[in-house]
Amino acid sequence: MSSTIPIHFNFKPSSFLQQQQILHSHVVVSSVKKSMKTAVRATRNPHGRHCYRHDIVRNPLLCSVSTRACSGDGGTEVFANQEEASASDVDTLRSSSSRSNDGYVALFVRMLGLDNDPRDREQAVVALWKYTLGGKQYVDNIMKFRGTINLTLNLLKSESDSACEAAAGLLRVLSSFNVYRDSVAESGAIEEITGLLRRSSLSPDVKEQSVCTLWNLSVDEKLRVRIANSELLPILIKFLEDDNVKVRESAGGVLANLALSQLNHKIMVEAGVIPNLAKLLNAELEESKVVRKEARNALLELAKDEYNRILVMEEGLVLVPLVGSTAYKSFRPALYSWPSLPDGTKIEQGSKGPSRFGASELLLGLNIQDRNLDLEEAKMNAVVGRTQQQFLARIGAIEMEDDNKSNGEGTSSQRFTLLPWMDAVARLVLILGLEDESAITRAAQSIADASFNERMRFSFMEAGAIKHLIQLIYHPSDVVRSAVILALYRLSISDDVCLRIEAEGVLHPLINLLKQSESATSQSSREMVVNILSRILDPNKEMKSKFYDGPLNGSKKGWDATRVPTSDGNETIAPESSSSLRTDGRDLVEPTVLSRLVGILKKSHPDLQRKAASILEFIAVSEPCVEKIISADIESGLEAVFRQKSLTEKGYSADDEKPELKSLELEEAGQAVSAASRLLARLLDYDLFRQTINPHHFTKLLRDILVSSIPLHNKDWVAACLVKLSSLSGPNLDLENPVNIEVTLYETIPRLIEQIKSSFSPEVQEAAVLELNRIISEGLVDSTRVVAADGAIFPLVKLLETGSERAVEASLTILYNLSMDRENHAAIISAGAVPILRRIVISERSNWMRALRESLEGETSLPVSEIP
């Protein structure tokens, strides 16, 4: 029949409706027969997450669409679901020939032509859409006719929602088959659907069919880039909040498929997809499982990038490893005789008498009435999270749903899920208490990744993670120990958490790790151990009392007292085992530990040198320890720090290929030198060390560092140490001393100029300019040259307008001395000094004579009109 019908043949409406009714009868019969014989299930395409194949299985979303047909009178539409077809209708139409009915396909394909009536075109696309619901053989019959896709795409521009829905639905069916997906995309379906979805008002059915077409197209990796680079991303993100659940599901499915391509991650993140997807998982209201699943899949793909992972966690979601429900069989919940908090804090017992059923222990133990106990939010969240996760573990329901979904998708060692941070923290702490080494390792790594801000680190502390991690340092597996040390390293960034880590007795196991040979511990683990120790044994925290049985300098804190953080951020004294602390102190001064620290000074990176020097400075507070430090060849370690290659170079210039890297190297080298200088200054307090050191050798090294290009603030301790070294030969305050001259030129003067430039305090600026004036007035050699070279002229001129009387007078004096050198005249004029000096002279202020002399000093360099 199709071969005899001309392309531009015009049908009468009555004839067209009769033919459509015949085709509709066949569609209903075919759909019913198909639904009775074919099981409905979703398949996974090897190239993507979602692709519903009709030649193998039925798409459950397609099966829910109502079948539309025109009544015989051509006036009204009848909506008949597949389930409404009775058995008698099937028996009546069973004998109809499918081949003869398939012949009508050509008729309706031709009716899609642009020269036909819009109503006829609409009814034709509706009939063809319902016809394709029969399966792949029906789709093949339609695709035999060239131009079907293009004519269908043209109907997406229709003003009728029914036509747009049917056209999008037909494209959705066609794109669900691999063989036709490219044809749909190459015909411009993505662009046409983009234009359709940009309309201000669309029915939910049109949105659903259109986005589901994109869902099918996004299975193809090369099409994902086209979808992500179009204007669809904002539309899809907006649809995540649509009132229709099917629209939300399909939008989430498209985004999940787009996230499978790493090339799309940047543009998706910039479009703001992470907060909107995270909102679906954090929603308090009940959300569709499909929506939550697709949102989770998309975020898991995006979180494979470290930066994106932080963005996901900032939205309140944490990556938690799926270790398998079998691993939780080793979980043995502790049967508490009295309530306690997750971090191990015992709640004071309020009831003295026994309770028959335990109710009094639970109620009175909380001391709510007696003590008016007010738990912090973090503690309450820790209690709630622990209760929920332990309940799931007890009943065996934890990860059960994830295990069922993961069949055939790889082992659990590669899988993660996303949980709200309260549940995630409790789940990770729970996994730390299991016996499975792989599960413990992955949990510790996740804790390290999640400890990216103060809130998360404090949450892990309150949830009891620290005690588990410290116990696991003794684990026989190297992999477990490395992951645990990494977690403690990230957690110790917080001062409060670091205090808790110290209070739990972490020093002894860490020092033991430092004692081990290099073959027994990895390089990265040793570096993290040094980092943690440097944070705990920070000299700035004044923790000197830990090395003494008695008080130090009148302090009441001794070995039996250690600091723990309180809820208000302060510190309190908590009793600890004095024996363990004494053991830690003796371990620190063992020759093996000291030789390891000195070895770090000799060979390691500047950042690690800084931390090793900080630990040695902490140890050096006790004179008996100094002898052991000297025996560890501390002198050679200090010399290695002071002889770094970056210190001997001339700095960096604009011609260097990577000046920012050279600047970073100088910054790190300066910090290491500053820490080593502090250590040297501390050791110089002891006669035993002063008798063994060569002061002239270290004076020469430090003088070279003082004139190097390291940052100015790193030269403070270098200058102080130089002054201390020069005093070993006796007190010498004469400025003609070479050491004093260099300290003044390369540390004192630059520091004073920096204060004049950057300080917001008038008092600080006044004190700095007065001190600078004193140095110059004493006639120090090269002082004026250094002042001019360091850019002091501009801030001094500015101070003439904004400073106090004393500051203005000192500035005028300095500028007068600088004007003695004709090379400085141009800089003084450029700084705008002439108009200011003229105003001072004309106003006859108290210092106008000094301003006049300065103006006359540079008279030959000034324009005649500007001479006062």
C-alpha positions in Angstrom: 0.0 0.0 0.0 2.9 2.3 0.8 4.2 2.0 -2.6 1.0 3.2 -4.2 0.3 6.3 -2.1 1.9 9.5 -3.5 3.9 11.6 -1.1 1.5 14.6 -1.4 -1.6 12.6 -1.4 -4.4 14.4 0.6 -6.7 12.3 2.7 -10.1 13.3 3.7 -10.5 13.7 7.4 -13.1 10.9 7.6 -11.0 8.5 5.6 -8.0 9.4 7.8 -9.8 8.8 11.1 -11.1 5.4 9.8 -7.6 4.3 9.0 -6.3 5.5 12.3 -8.9 3.6 14.2 -7.9 0.4 12.4 -4.3 1.0 13.3 -5.2 1.8 16.9 -7.0 -1.5 17.2 -3.9 -3.3 16.2 -1.8 -1.2 18.6 -4.0 -2.1 21.5 -4.0 -5.8 20.7 -0.2 -5.8 20.2 0.4 -3.9 23.4 -1.8 -6.2 25.5 -0.2 -9.3 24.0 3.2 -7.9 24.6 2.5 -6.9 28.2 1.2 -10.4 28.9 4.2 -12.2 27.5 7.1 -9.9 28.3 8.5 -9.3 31.8 9.2 -5.7 32.7 12.7 -5.1 33.9 15.4 -2.5 33.3 18.7 -3.4 31.7 22.1 -1.9 32.0 23.8 -0.8 28.9 27.6 -1.3 28.8 28.1 2.3 27.6 26.0 4.0 30.3 23.7 3.7 33.3 20.2 3.7 31.7 19.0 2.5 28.4 15.7 0.7 28.1 15.7 -1.8 25.3 12.4 -2.9 23.8 13.5 -5.8 21.8 14.6 -7.6 25.0 12.6 -6.0 27.7 10.0 -3.3 28.1 10.7 0.2 29.5 8.6 0.5 32.7 8.2 4.2 32.1 6.9 3.6 28.6 4.4 1.0 29.8 2.8 3.5 32.1 1.9 5.9 29.2 -1.8 5.9 28.2 -2.7 4.8 24.7 -4.6 7.6 22.9 -7.0 7.0 20.0 -9.5 9.0 18.1 -13.2 8.0 18.2 -15.0 7.2 15.0 -16.7 10.5 14.8 -13.4 12.3 14.6 -14.4 14.7 17.4 -13.1 13.5 20.8 -10.0 11.6 22.1 -10.4 8.4 24.0 -7.7 7.5 26.6 -7.5 3.7 27.0 -4.8 2.2 29.2 -3.3 -1.1 28.2 -4.7 -2.7 31.3 -8.2 -1.7 30.3 -8.3 -4.0 27.3 -10.5 -6.9 28.1 -9.9 -10.5 27.2 -12.8 -10.5 24.8 -11.3 -7.6 22.8 -8.1 -9.6 22.5 -10.0 -12.7 21.3 -12.0 -10.6 18.8 -8.9 -8.9 17.3 -6.5 -11.9 17.6 -7.2 -13.0 14.1 -6.4 -9.7 12.5 -3.4 -9.8 10.2 -0.4 -7.9 11.6 1.1 -7.6 8.1 -2.0 -5.9 6.7 -2.1 -3.5 9.7 1.6 -2.7 9.3 0.7 -1.4 5.9 -1.0 1.5 7.5 2.4 2.7 8.9 3.3 4.2 5.6 0.1 6.1 5.6 0.7 7.8 8.9 4.4 8.4 8.2 3.3 10.4 5.1 0.7 12.2 7.1 3.6 13.7 9.2 4.4 15.8 6.1 4.5 19.6 6.4 1.8 20.1 3.8 -0.8 18.3 5.8 -3.3 19.7 8.2 -1.7 20.3 11.7 -4.5 18.2 13.3 -3.9 15.3 10.9 -0.2 15.5 11.7 -0.8 15.5 15.4 -3.1 12.5 15.2 -0.6 10.7 13.0 2.3 11.2 15.4 0.1 10.1 18.3 -0.8 6.9 16.4 2.8 6.1 15.5 4.0 6.7 19.0 1.5 4.2 20.4 2.4 1.8 17.6 6.0 1.7 18.7 5.0 0.6 22.2 4.7 -2.9 20.7 8.4 -3.6 20.6 11.4 -3.4 18.3 9.7 -5.0 15.3 7.2 -2.2 15.3 9.9 0.4 15.5 11.7 -1.2 12.6 8.6 -0.9 10.5 8.5 2.8 11.1 12.2 3.3 10.5 12.0 1.7 7.1 10.7 5.1 5.9 13.3 7.8 5.4 12.6 11.2 7.0 10.5 9.9 9.8 12.8 11.3 12.5 13.1 14.7 10.8 9.3 15.0 10.4 8.9 14.0 14.0 11.4 16.6 15.2 9.5 19.3 13.3 6.4 18.6 15.4 8.4 19.6 18.5 7.8 23.2 17.3 4.0 22.7 17.5 1.9 24.8 19.7 -0.1 21.7 20.8 1.1 20.0 23.9 -0.4 16.7 22.7 1.7 16.9 19.5 4.9 17.8 21.3 4.3 15.0 23.8 3.7 12.4 21.1 6.7 13.6 19.1 9.0 13.6 22.1 7.6 10.2 23.1 8.3 8.7 19.7 11.9 10.1 19.8 12.2 8.6 23.3 11.3 5.1 22.0 13.6 5.4 19.0 16.5 6.6 21.1 16.2 3.7 23.4 17.6 1.4 20.8 21.3 1.4 20.1 20.8 1.1 16.4 18.7 4.2 16.0 20.3 6.4 18.7 22.9 8.0 16.5 20.2 8.7 13.8 18.1 10.6 16.3 21.1 12.6 17.6 22.4 13.4 14.1 19.0 14.7 13.0 19.3 17.5 15.6 17.2 16.1 18.4 19.3 17.6 21.1 19.0 21.1 19.7 15.2 20.8 19.0 14.5 19.5 22.5 16.6 22.3 23.9 14.4 24.8 22.2 11.3 23.0 23.3 12.3 22.9 27.0 13.2 26.6 26.9 9.5 27.5 26.6 8.0 29.3 29.5 5.1 26.9 30.0 5.1 23.1 29.3 3.0 20.3 30.5 4.6 17.8 32.8 4.1 15.1 30.1 6.0 17.0 27.5 8.8 17.6 30.0 8.9 14.0 30.9 9.1 12.6 27.4 11.6 15.2 26.2 14.0 14.7 29.2 13.7 11.0 28.9 14.8 11.2 25.3 17.9 13.1 26.5 18.3 10.4 29.1 18.5 7.8 26.4 20.8 9.9 24.3 23.2 10.6 27.2 24.0 6.8 27.2 26.4 7.5 24.3 29.6 9.1 25.6 30.1 11.3 22.6 26.6 12.7 22.9 27.1 13.6 26.6 29.6 16.3 25.7 27.0 17.9 23.3 24.3 17.8 25.9 26.6 19.3 28.6 27.9 22.0 26.3 24.4 23.1 25.3 22.0 25.3 27.2 20.4 22.3 28.8 22.3 22.1 32.1 20.5 25.0 33.8 17.2 23.6 32.5 18.0 20.1 33.9 19.1 21.6 37.2 15.8 23.5 37.4 13.8 20.3 36.7 15.3 18.7 39.8 12.8 20.9 41.7 9.9 20.2 39.4 6.6 19.2 41.0 6.3 16.1 38.8 8.3 13.2 40.2 8.9 11.7 36.7 10.5 14.9 35.5 12.7 15.0 38.6 13.7 11.4 38.0 14.5 11.8 34.3 16.5 15.1 35.0 18.5 13.3 37.6 19.1 10.4 35.2 20.5 12.7 32.5 22.8 14.4 35.0 24.0 11.1 36.3 24.9 10.0 32.8 26.6 13.3 32.0 28.8 12.9 35.1 30.1 9.6 33.7 32.3 11.6 31.4 35.1 13.4 33.2 35.2 16.1 30.5 31.8 17.3 31.7 32.7 17.7 35.4 34.1 21.2 35.2 31.1 22.7 33.3 28.7 20.8 35.6 30.3 22.1 38.7 30.4 25.6 37.4 26.7 25.4 36.5 26.0 24.7 40.2 24.9 21.1 39.9 26.4 19.9 43.2 24.3 22.0 45.7 21.1 21.0 43.8 21.9 17.3 43.8 23.0 17.4 47.4 19.7 19.0 48.4 17.9 15.9 47.1 19.9 13.6 49.4 19.6 16.0 52.4 15.9 16.6 51.9 13.9 16.0 55.1 10.8 15.2 53.0 10.4 11.8 51.4 11.9 11.8 48.0 11.6 9.3 45.1 14.1 6.4 45.4 15.0 6.9 41.7 15.7 10.6 42.2 17.9 9.9 45.2 19.7 7.1 43.4 20.5 9.2 40.4 21.6 12.2 42.5 23.9 9.9 44.5 25.3 8.4 41.3 26.0 11.8 39.8 27.7 13.1 43.0 29.8 10.0 43.4 31.1 10.4 39.9 31.8 14.1 40.5 33.5 13.3 43.8 36.2 11.3 42.1 38.0 14.7 41.7 39.6 15.9 45.0 38.3 19.5 44.6 34.8 18.4 43.7 34.9 16.0 46.7 35.4 18.9 49.0 32.5 20.8 47.4 30.2 17.8 47.9 31.3 17.5 51.6 30.7 21.2 52.1 27.0 20.5 51.2 26.8 18.1 54.2 27.5 14.8 52.5 30.4 12.5 53.2 31.8 9.7 51.1 31.5 6.4 53.1 33.1 3.2 51.8 30.7 0.2 51.2 32.5 -2.6 53.0 29.8 -5.2 52.6 27.3 -6.4 55.1 29.5 -9.5 55.9 32.2 -7.2 57.4 29.7 -6.1 60.1 29.2 -9.6 61.5 32.3 -9.0 63.7 30.6 -6.0 65.3 30.1 -6.5 69.0 28.3 -3.6 70.6 29.5 -2.9 74.1 26.9 -3.5 76.8 27.3 -0.4 78.9 26.4 -0.7 82.6 26.1 3.1 82.7 25.5 5.6 79.8 28.5 7.2 78.2 29.2 9.5 75.3 30.6 8.2 72.0 34.0 9.7 72.8 34.3 7.6 75.9 33.3 10.4 78.4 31.5 8.8 81.4 28.3 10.3 82.6 28.2 10.8 86.4 26.0 8.3 88.1 23.0 10.0 89.7 21.3 7.0 91.3 22.9 5.1 94.2 20.4 2.4 94.5 20.0 -0.5 92.0 17.2 -0.4 89.5 15.2 -3.6 88.7 14.8 -2.9 85.0 17.6 -0.4 84.5 15.3 2.6 84.0 16.8 4.6 86.8 20.3 4.1 85.4 19.2 5.5 82.0 17.2 8.4 83.4 19.1 9.4 86.5 22.4 8.7 84.9 21.9 11.6 82.5 21.7 14.0 85.5 19.2 16.1 83.6 17.4 17.2 86.7 20.2 17.1 89.2 23.0 18.7 87.1 20.9 20.3 84.4 23.3 18.7 81.8 23.4 20.6 78.6 25.0 18.6 75.8 26.6 20.5 72.9 25.1 20.0 69.5 28.1 18.0 68.3 27.8 15.6 71.2 24.1 15.1 70.7 24.6 14.4 67.0 27.3 11.9 67.9 24.9 10.1 70.3 22.1 10.1 67.7 24.4 8.9 64.9 25.9 6.2 67.0 22.5 4.9 68.1 21.2 4.7 64.5 24.2 3.0 63.0 24.6 0.5 65.8 20.9 -0.3 65.5 21.3 -1.1 61.8 24.4 -3.2 62.5 22.6 -5.2 65.2 19.7 -6.1 63.0 21.9 -6.8 60.0 20.3 -4.2 57.9 23.3 -2.0 57.3 24.4 -1.9 53.6 21.8 -4.6 52.8 20.2 -2.5 50.1 23.5 -1.5 48.6 24.7 -5.1 48.5 21.5 -6.1 46.6 22.1 -3.4 44.0 25.8 -4.1 43.6 25.4 -7.6 42.2 27.4 -7.7 39.0 28.8 -4.2 39.5 32.2 -5.1 40.9 33.5 -5.7 44.3 32.6 -3.6 47.3 36.3 -2.5 47.7 35.7 0.0 44.9 32.3 1.3 45.9 31.2 4.3 48.0 28.0 5.8 49.1 27.1 9.3 50.2 25.5 9.9 53.7 24.6 13.0 55.6 27.5 14.0 57.7 26.0 12.9 61.0 25.3 9.4 59.8 28.6 9.2 57.9 30.7 10.2 60.9 29.0 7.5 63.1 29.3 4.9 60.3 33.0 5.5 59.8 33.7 5.3 63.5 31.7 2.0 63.6 33.8 0.6 60.8 37.0 1.4 62.7 35.9 -1.1 65.3 35.5 -4.0 62.9 38.1 -6.7 62.1 38.3 -6.5 58.4 41.6 -4.8 57.4 40.3 -3.5 54.1 37.3 -2.0 55.8 39.4 -0.3 58.5 41.8 1.1 55.9 39.1 2.5 53.7 37.3 4.0 56.7 40.5 5.7 58.0 41.2 7.1 54.5 37.6 8.5 54.3 38.1 10.1 57.7 41.2 11.8 56.4 39.4 13.0 53.3 36.4 14.2 55.3 38.6 16.2 57.9 38.7 19.2 55.6 37.2 21.8 58.1 37.0 22.4 61.8 33.4 21.2 62.1 34.2 17.8 60.6 37.3 17.3 62.7 35.4 18.2 65.9 32.6 15.8 64.9 35.0 12.9 64.5 36.5 13.7 67.9 33.1 13.8 69.6 32.1 10.5 67.8 35.0 8.6 69.4 37.2 8.2 66.3 40.4 9.3 68.0 40.6 6.5 70.5 40.0 3.9 67.8 42.7 5.4 65.6 45.3 5.5 68.3 44.7 1.9 69.1 45.1 1.0 65.4 48.6 2.5 65.3 49.7 -0.9 66.8 48.0 -2.8 64.0 50.3 -5.3 62.3 49.3 -4.3 58.8 51.4 -1.5 57.2 48.5 -0.4 55.0 46.2 0.0 58.0 48.9 2.0 60.0 49.6 4.3 57.0 45.8 5.1 56.7 45.4 5.6 60.4 48.4 8.0 60.6 47.0 9.9 57.7 43.7 10.3 59.5 45.4 11.5 62.7 47.6 13.9 60.7 44.5 15.5 59.1 42.6 15.6 62.4 45.5 17.2 64.3 45.3 20.3 62.2 42.7 21.5 64.7 44.2 22.7 68.0 41.4 21.4 70.1 41.4 18.0 68.4 45.2 17.9 68.7 44.9 18.4 72.5 42.5 15.5 72.6 44.8 13.3 70.5 47.6 14.1 73.0 45.4 13.4 76.0 44.5 9.9 74.6 48.2 8.9 74.7 49.4 9.2 71.1 53.0 10.2 71.9 54.2 6.8 72.8 53.1 4.9 69.7 54.2 7.8 67.4 57.7 7.9 69.0 57.9 4.1 68.6 57.2 4.6 64.9 59.9 7.2 64.6 62.3 4.8 66.2 61.7 2.1 63.6 64.1 1.7 60.7 63.4 3.3 57.3 62.5 -0.1 55.8 59.9 -0.7 58.4 58.0 2.6 57.9 57.2 4.3 54.6 58.7 7.8 53.9 55.3 9.4 53.8 54.3 7.9 57.2 57.5 9.1 58.9 56.9 12.6 57.6 53.3 12.6 58.9 54.5 11.3 62.3 56.9 14.2 62.5 54.1 16.6 61.5 51.9 15.3 64.3 54.7 15.4 66.9 55.5 19.0 65.8 51.9 20.1 66.5 51.8 18.4 69.9 55.3 19.4 70.9 55.0 23.0 69.8 57.2 25.3 71.9 54.8 28.1 71.4 52.2 26.2 73.5 54.5 26.3 76.5 54.1 22.6 77.3 57.4 22.5 79.1 56.0 21.0 82.2 55.6 17.6 80.6 59.3 16.9 81.0 59.3 17.4 84.8 57.9 15.6 87.8 57.4 18.8 89.6 56.1 22.3 88.7 58.1 24.6 86.4 58.6 28.2 87.2 55.9 28.2 89.8 53.4 26.4 87.6 51.0 24.0 89.3 50.9 21.8 86.2 53.3 18.9 86.3 53.6 15.5 84.8 50.3 14.4 86.2 48.3 17.1 84.4 47.5 17.4 80.7 45.3 19.8 78.8 42.0 19.0 77.2 39.7 21.3 75.3 36.4 22.4 76.9 33.2 23.4 75.2 33.9 27.1 75.3 37.2 26.6 73.5 39.4 27.0 76.6 41.6 24.4 78.2 41.2 22.5 81.4 43.5 20.2 83.3 42.6 16.5 83.2 44.4 13.9 85.3 46.3 11.4 83.3 48.7 8.5 83.9 52.0 10.0 85.0 53.9 6.9 84.1 52.9 7.0 80.5 53.8 10.7 80.2 57.2 10.1 81.8 57.8 7.2 79.3 57.0 9.6 76.4 59.5 12.1 77.8 62.3 9.5 78.1 61.5 8.1 74.7 61.9 11.5 73.1 65.5 11.9 74.3 66.6 8.4 73.4 69.6 8.4 71.0 67.6 6.7 68.2 64.9 9.4 68.2 67.3 12.3 68.4 69.4 10.8 65.6 66.3 10.5 63.4 65.4 14.2 64.1 69.0 15.3 63.3 68.9 13.2 60.2 65.8 15.1 59.1 67.7 18.4 59.5 70.4 17.1 57.3 68.5 15.6 54.4 64.9 16.4 54.3 62.7 19.1 52.7 62.7 22.5 54.3 59.2 22.1 55.6 60.1 18.9 57.4 63.3 20.5 58.7 61.3 23.3 60.3 59.2 20.8 62.2 62.1 18.7 63.3 63.8 21.8 64.6 60.6 22.7 66.5 60.5 19.3 68.2 64.2 19.6 69.1 63.6 23.1 70.5 60.8 21.6 72.7 63.2 18.9 74.0 65.9 21.5 74.6 64.0 23.2 77.4 65.6 20.8 79.9 69.4 21.1 80.4 69.9 17.4 80.9 68.5 16.8 77.5 71.0 19.2 75.9 73.9 16.9 76.4 72.1 14.1 74.5 71.2 16.6 71.7 74.8 17.5 71.4 75.9 13.9 71.3 73.4 13.4 68.3 75.6 15.8 66.3 73.1 18.7 66.3 75.8 21.1 65.1 76.0 19.4 61.7 72.2 19.3 61.4 72.0 23.1 62.0 74.8 23.7 59.5 72.9 21.7 56.8 69.8 23.9 57.3 71.9 27.1 57.1 73.6 25.9 53.9 70.5 25.3 51.8 71.0 25.8 48.1 68.1 28.3 47.8 69.8 30.6 50.3 73.1 30.8 48.4 71.3 31.8 45.1 70.7 35.4 44.3 66.9 35.1 44.5 64.7 35.3 41.5 64.0 37.8 38.7 61.3 38.6 36.2 63.2 36.6 33.6 62.9 33.3 35.5 60.6 30.8 33.9 58.7 30.0 37.2 59.3 32.9 39.6 56.4 31.8 41.8 58.1 28.5 42.5 61.4 30.2 43.4 59.4 32.5 45.7 57.8 29.5 47.4 61.2 27.8 47.8 62.6 30.9 49.5 59.5 31.1 51.8 60.0 27.4 52.9 63.7 27.8 53.3 63.2 31.0 55.3 60.8 29.2 57.7 63.3 26.3 58.2 66.1 28.8 58.8 63.9 30.7 61.3 63.1 27.5 63.2 66.8 26.4 63.2 67.8 29.9 64.4 65.3 29.6 67.3 66.8 26.2 68.2 70.3 27.6 68.1 69.4 30.5 70.2 67.8 28.2 72.8 70.9 25.9 72.8 73.1 29.0 73.3 71.5 29.5 76.7 73.5 26.5 78.0 77.2 26.6 78.8 77.7 23.0 77.7 76.7 23.9 74.2 78.6 27.2 74.0 81.8 25.3 74.9 81.3 22.9 72.0 80.2 25.2 69.2 82.3 27.2 66.8 80.7 30.7 67.1 82.7 32.3 64.3 81.6 29.6 61.8 77.9 30.0 62.6 78.2 33.8 62.7 79.5 33.6 59.1 76.6 31.3 58.0 74.0 33.5 59.6 75.5 36.7 58.2 75.2 35.2 54.7 71.5 34.3 55.4 70.8 37.8 56.7 71.7 39.4 53.3 69.9 36.7 51.3 66.5 37.0 49.7 64.4 35.2 52.2 61.3 37.0 53.5 61.9 39.7 56.0 59.8 38.2 58.8 62.0 35.1 58.7 65.1 37.2 59.5 63.9 38.1 63.0 65.4 35.0 64.7 68.4 35.1 62.4 69.2 38.6 63.6 68.6 37.7 67.3 70.8 34.6 67.0 73.6 36.7 65.4 73.4 39.2 68.3 73.6 36.3 70.8 76.6 34.8 69.0 78.4 38.1 68.9 77.9 38.5 72.7 79.8 35.3 73.4 83.1 37.2 73.0 81.8 39.8 75.5 79.3 42.6 75.4 79.7 44.8 72.4 77.1 47.4 71.7 79.2 49.5 69.3 77.4 50.1 66.0 80.8 49.7 64.3 80.7 46.0 65.1 80.2 44.3 61.7 77.5 42.0 63.0 75.5 44.9 64.6 75.9 46.9 61.3 74.5 44.1 59.2 71.7 43.3 61.6 70.7 47.0 61.5 71.0 47.3 57.7 69.3 44.0 56.7 66.8 43.4 59.5 66.1 46.4 61.6 65.8 49.1 58.9 63.7 46.9 56.5 61.4 46.0 59.4 60.9 49.6 60.4 60.1 50.6 56.8 57.6 47.8 56.6 55.9 49.0 59.7 55.7 52.6 58.3 54.2 51.2 55.0 51.7 48.7 56.2 50.7 49.5 59.8 47.3 51.0 60.4 48.2 52.2 63.9 49.5 55.8 64.0 51.4 55.0 67.2 53.3 52.1 65.6 54.1 54.3 62.6 55.4 57.1 64.8 57.6 54.7 66.8 59.0 53.2 63.6 59.9 56.5 62.0 61.5 57.8 65.2 63.6 54.7 65.5 64.6 55.0 61.8 65.5 58.6 62.3 67.7 57.7 65.3 69.6 55.1 63.3 70.3 57.5 60.4 71.2 60.4 62.7 73.9 58.2 64.3 75.7 58.1 61.0 75.5 54.4 60.3 77.4 53.6 57.1 75.1 52.9 54.1 72.0 53.5 56.2 70.5 56.2 53.8 71.3 54.0 50.8 69.4 51.0 52.3 66.5 53.3 53.3 66.1 54.6 49.8 66.6 51.2 48.2 63.9 49.6 50.3 61.3 52.2 49.1 61.0 54.3 52.2 60.6 57.7 50.4 56.9 57.3 49.3 55.6 56.2 52.8 57.7 59.0 54.4 56.2 61.6 52.2 52.7 60.3 52.9 53.5 60.5 56.6 54.1 64.2 56.2 50.3 64.6 55.6 48.9 62.0 58.0 51.4 61.7 60.8 51.6 63.4 64.2 53.9 66.3 64.8 56.7 64.1 66.0 56.3 61.7 63.1 56.3 64.7 60.6 59.5 66.1 62.1 61.3 62.7 62.0 60.1 62.2 58.4 61.4 65.6 57.4 64.8 64.9 59.0 65.1 61.5 57.2 64.0 63.1 53.8 66.5 65.9 54.4 69.3 63.3 54.8 68.2 61.4 51.8 68.1 64.6 49.7 71.8 65.0 50.3 72.2 62.3 47.6 71.1 63.7 44.2 70.1 60.3 43.0 67.2 60.4 45.5 65.8 63.8 44.1 63.7 62.2 41.4 62.1 59.8 43.8 61.3 62.5 46.3 59.7 64.7 43.6 57.7 61.7 42.2 56.4 60.9 45.7 54.7 64.4 45.7 56.9 66.0 48.3 57.1 69.5 46.7 53.5 70.6 47.2 53.5 69.2 50.8 56.7 71.0 51.7 55.4 74.2 50.2 52.3 74.0 52.3 54.4 73.5 55.4 56.5 76.5 54.7 53.6 78.8 53.8 51.7 77.8 56.9 54.8 78.4 59.1 54.3 75.3 61.1 56.7 74.4 63.8 59.0 72.5 61.5 58.7 74.9 58.5 62.4 75.8 58.6 63.4 72.2 58.2 61.0 71.8 55.2 62.5 75.0 53.7 66.0 73.6 54.0 65.0 70.4 52.4 63.3 72.2 49.5 66.4 74.4 48.9 68.6 71.3 49.0 66.9 70.0 46.0 66.5 73.4 44.3 68.5 72.6 41.3 66.4 69.5 40.6 63.0 71.3 40.9 61.1 73.3 38.3 61.4 77.0 38.9 57.7 77.4 39.4 57.7 74.8 42.2 60.6 76.3 44.2 59.0 77.6 47.5 
